Amino acid sequence: MVDLHSHIIYDVDDGSKSIEESIDIIKEASEKGITDMVATPHYMKGAMVSTPETINEKLNILREKLKEENVRINIYSGHEIYVDSTIFEDLENKKINTIEGTGYLLIELPLSQELNNLEDIIFELHIKGYNVILAHPERYRFVQKDIHSLDKLINSDVLLQMNISSLIGRYGTEAKQAAEALLKASMIHVLGTDVHHKNSINLQINEGIEIIKKLVTTNIYNDLLINNGKKILNNESIIPYTIKRKPKGIKGLFSSLS
């Protein structure tokens, strides 16, 4: 599995607190079948900010440690970027990591409120040449209320990254239900663990993988676990799947017209 979202860099955010913990997390991930892991520490102004230089320096240290211990896993650089009005300036000034130097950005939103200008921000990011991946959409309140509130974003080529542990209840019933609904609607494109610490439920991925198998086609299953993640790391384009919608009832139809 390719893990597009993790907090394995030590002492930069609310993730790993030491080199030793980072190594333990990565070893556990490797044992669970993860072959590629993108380090995406939070980039959140006023709270958690780490520079690309710091991330790359610590990644290189971790790579050497893993090599010494014969742990075969690839680890890459990135950021999980909390969207605000400074994102464009910070990107221009190279304060933010894309995913391993590609054109892909992993962004996150407020959990409990919808951004009114999100579509405008996404549009401008696309104009500037970036491809956008939205982190853990199943955790956002507005998505839990209606997964199809994301249709416009997907139709503008935004990719959605699901936390696999959402499927086993890591973030509550609403997130689990939203994750399942998003998978059934072919609205998820890549996976992540969002692991922060060792011995975490976020790395209990086998049960989540079995759920995914039951909800998507074989082709999409292979894309989610391997193919799409590899394409992102190689800076290749990904076309989102056609969204599946359940037919609306009479009430839903008239509500949409009001």
HELIX and SHEET records of a PDB file:
HELIX    1   1 ILE A   19  GLU A   31  1                                  13    
HELIX    2   2 PRO A   52  GLU A   68  1                                  17    
HELIX    3   3 ILE A   87  GLU A   92  1                                   6    
HELIX    4   4 ILE A   99  GLY A  101  5                                   3    
HELIX    5   5 LEU A  118  ILE A  127  1                                  10    
HELIX    6   6 PRO A  137  ARG A  139  5                                   3    
HELIX    7   7 ARG A  141  LYS A  145  1                                   5    
HELIX    8   8 ILE A  147  LEU A  150  5                                   4    
HELIX    9   9 ASP A  151  ASN A  155  1                                   5    
HELIX   10  10 ILE A  164  ILE A  168  5                                   5    
HELIX   11  11 THR A  173  LYS A  184  1                                  12    
HELIX   12  12 ILE A  201  LEU A  203  5                                   3    
HELIX   13  13 ILE A  205  LEU A  215  1                                  11    
HELIX   14  14 THR A  218  ASN A  222  1                                   5    
HELIX   15  15 ASP A  223  ASN A  227  3                                   5    
HELIX   16  16 ASN A  228  LEU A  233  1                                   6    
HELIX   17  17 ILE A  250  LEU A  257  1                                   8    
SHEET    1   A 3 VAL A   2  SER A   6  0                                        
SHEET    2   A 3 ASP A  36  ALA A  39  1                                        
SHEET    3   A 3 ASN A  74  SER A  77  1                                        
SHEET    1   B 6 HIS A  42  TYR A  43  0                                        
SHEET    2   B 6 GLU A  80  TYR A  82  1                                        
SHEET    3   B 6 TYR A 104  GLU A 108  1                                        
SHEET    4   B 6 ASN A 131  ALA A 135  1                                        
SHEET    5   B 6 LEU A 159  ASN A 163  1                                        
SHEET    6   B 6 VAL A 190  GLY A 192  1                                        
END                                                                             
